[in-house]
Amino acid sequence: MATIKPSGRKRRLAKAGSQTRWAPFWVVPKRFGLKRARHIHPSRVTSKKRDWRRSRTKA
């Protein structure tokens, strides 16, 4: 990819990068309850699991 990127592509890549983060720690107990929350990892709440090596975006 080019070193100098158009601003639109940079925005799309930034959005895709933020979608792949783990959910905040407080989301898990809020969604599953305090008792089950200890056994659930925050990445299970994240909707899009993408890695720069494994899968591409249409950016």
VOBAGU-553699 format. One record per residue (C-alpha): residue in one letter; z, y, x. Coordinates in steps of 0.25 Angstrom, whole numbers, padded with zeros to 4 digits, always signed. Each point is the difference from the previous one (the first is absolute). Example, Ala and Ser with C-alpha at 12.3 -4.5 7.8 and 13.67 -1.06 7.14 Angstrom:
BEGIN
A+0031-0018+0049S-0002+0014+0006
This chain:
BEGIN
M+0000+0000+0000A-0003+0014+0005T+0011+0008+0006I-0003+0012-0008K+0002-0004-0015P-0004+0008-0012S+0012+0005-0008G-0003-0008-0012R+0000-0013+0008K+0013+0004+0007R+0006+0002-0014R-0004-0013-0005L+0005-0008+0012A+0013+0008-0001K+0002-0004-0014A-0004-0015+0003G+0010+0000+0012S+0012+0005-0009Q-0003-0010-0011T+0003-0012+0010R+0014+0005+0003W+0012-0008-0005A+0007+0005-0012P+0012+0009+0001F+0013-0008+0001W+0005+0005-0013V-0012-0005-0008V+0004-0014+0002P+0014+0000-0007K-0006+0009-0011R-0011-0009-0003F+0007-0014+0001G+0014+0003-0001L+0012+0000+0010K+0002-0015+0000R-0014-0004+0003A-0003+0012+0009R+0006-0006+0012H-0010-0011+0000I-0013+0008-0002H-0007+0007+0012P-0005+0014-0003S-0014-0004+0004R-0001-0008-0013V+0001+0013-0008T-0012+0006+0007S-0013-0001-0008K-0011+0000+0011K+0003-0008+0012R-0011+0004+0010D-0001-0001+0015W-0010+0008+0009R-0004-0014+0006R+0000-0009-0012S-0007+0008-0011R-0008+0013+0000T-0001+0012-0009K-0012+0007-0006A+0003+0012+0008
